[in-house]
Amino acid sequence: MKKASIATRTPNMAALSEMDFEHHVSACVDVVINTRDFCGNEAEAIADYCADEGIEATGEFIHAVRNRANGIWRRHQKAAGVKPKYYRY
């Protein structure tokens, strides 16, 4: 029996409903925030999340995750009293 390729087994983000897309973005943002907390590789964390969930890591998805994670991270920095010149992300 011939094994299906990754392309046929991995659903494209366009095939996901908006609710599923938002669910995956929110879950992946949590992964990115945790990765930043421990100085990890967030690009690798996003790729691992997508692989684990069986979804494609499209540019749209990565952009949405990083933008939302940056906003949350910035709010945490402000709440912690970090001076703007030291903001990261």
TAPEZI-V266034 format. One record per residue. N is the residue number from 1. RES is the residue in three letters. OMEGA is omega in whole degrees, -180 to 180 (NA if undefined). Layout:
# TAPEZI-V266034
n=<N & N>
res=<RES & RES>
omega=<OMEGA & OMEGA>
This chain:
# TAPEZI-V266034
n=<1 & 2 & 3 & 4 & 5 & 6 & 7 & 8 & 9 & 10 & 11 & 12 & 13 & 14 & 15 & 16 & 17 & 18 & 19 & 20 & 21 & 22 & 23 & 24 & 25 & 26 & 27 & 28 & 29 & 30 & 31 & 32 & 33 & 34 & 35 & 36 & 37 & 38 & 39 & 40 & 41 & 42 & 43 & 44 & 45 & 46 & 47 & 48 & 49 & 50 & 51 & 52 & 53 & 54 & 55 & 56 & 57 & 58 & 59 & 60 & 61 & 62 & 63 & 64 & 65 & 66 & 67 & 68 & 69 & 70 & 71 & 72 & 73 & 74 & 75 & 76 & 77 & 78 & 79 & 80 & 81 & 82 & 83 & 84 & 85 & 86 & 87 & 88 & 89>
res=<MET & LYS & LYS & ALA & SER & ILE & ALA & THR & ARG & THR & PRO & ASN & MET & ALA & ALA & LEU & SER & GLU & MET & ASP & PHE & GLU & HIS & HIS & VAL & SER & ALA & CYS & VAL & ASP & VAL & VAL & ILE & ASN & THR & ARG & ASP & PHE & CYS & GLY & ASN & GLU & ALA & GLU & ALA & ILE & ALA & ASP & TYR & CYS & ALA & ASP & GLU & GLY & ILE & GLU & ALA & THR & GLY & GLU & PHE & ILE & HIS & ALA & VAL & ARG & ASN & ARG & ALA & ASN & GLY & ILE & TRP & ARG & ARG & HIS & GLN & LYS & ALA & ALA & GLY & VAL & LYS & PRO & LYS & TYR & TYR & ARG & TYR>
omega=<-179 & -179 & 179 & 180 & 178 & -177 & -179 & -180 & -176 & -180 & 176 & 179 & 180 & -180 & 180 & 175 & 179 & 179 & 178 & 179 & -180 & 177 & -178 & 177 & -179 & -180 & -179 & 176 & 177 & 179 & -179 & 179 & 178 & 178 & 178 & 179 & -177 & 177 & 180 & -180 & -174 & 176 & 178 & 180 & 178 & 179 & 178 & 179 & -179 & 179 & 180 & -178 & 179 & 178 & -179 & 179 & -179 & 176 & 179 & -180 & -179 & 179 & -180 & -180 & -177 & 179 & -179 & 178 & 179 & 178 & 179 & -179 & 180 & 177 & 177 & 179 & 179 & -179 & -180 & 178 & 179 & 178 & -177 & -178 & 179 & 180 & 176 & -178 & NA>
